[in-house]
Amino acid sequence: TEDVQELKAKLVERSPKTVNNVLTTLSVVLKTAVDWGVIERVGCSIKLLRTPKSASSFYDFEEYLRLVEISQTDVPTHLAVLLGGEAGLRCGEMMALEWTDIDLNKRQLCVARSEWKGHVTMPKGGRLRYVPTTKRLTDALRDARHLRGRRVLCNAEGKPLTQKIVQVMLRRAARRANVKAGVHILRHTFCSHLAMRGAPARAIQELAGHQDLATTQRYMHLSPAAIEGAIALLETRSSDQCSASGEIVEAAGK
């Protein structure tokens, strides 16, 4: 436990979320060691830091459309914008996406892997997910289809793009579109726009690959007239029941 506290102290300049990612990884490693019989038990207490709950930053519809239009001058940038904003892919998932993961006929892609500093792993959460593609994303993927390599995002020589390159591409496009820069903002935009257009929380959770529904719930306050809509369901049910009751009474009288 003392070693864990020392680790927290060494990471003091990092954000609470980053520190919690490190602590979570450490916890998983130790629990796996117990399962494998390497150690008898987890001999320490690992408590996560408190993180402030803030509203996720996202592009409104007009800002996102402007970014999409601006990015069309560069194919990899355009694909990255659409993969983040219309399929909800994380940066590492964009980088690791391969052409074999995409079915243009079914208009669907499979998020099967992620890349972090040159290491290819499973997506966050440890499971793959399938995401239907919008017509705009499907058309962009079809037009960008190349034979330079397996990866969708690659340079002229077919080498996969690094995280830094993806970040720089999107930063340039965001500057030209006069919007805030950030790869993950695209993913927040994906979830936010789904919520704003009335998608159920469970659907957003599946499409975004959230492990915990609580993560998805951060976007649900954007859902239009959610409370009024819920009450309207009760009124509809009541009206239907009254109509049905009237029919039953009338039939009984006959």
MOSUL-V261259 format. One record per run of one state. SS is the DSSP state (~ for helix, > for strand, _ for the rest). FROM is the first residue (numbers start at 1). TO is the last residue. If there is no record, write none. Layout:
SS:FROM:TO / SS:FROM:TO
//
This chain:
_:1:1 / ~:2:10 / _:11:15 / ~:16:35 / _:36:60 / ~:61:71 / _:72:74 / ~:75:85 / _:86:90 / ~:91:96 / _:97:97 / >:98:98 / ~:99:101 / >:102:103 / _:104:107 / >:108:111 / _:112:113 / >:114:116 / _:117:118 / >:119:121 / _:122:128 / >:129:132 / _:133:134 / ~:135:144 / _:145:150 / >:151:151 / _:152:153 / >:154:154 / _:155:159 / >:160:160 / _:161:162 / ~:163:177 / _:178:182 / ~:183:196 / _:197:200 / ~:201:208 / _:209:212 / ~:213:217 / _:218:219 / ~:220:222 / _:223:225 / ~:226:253 / _:254:254
//
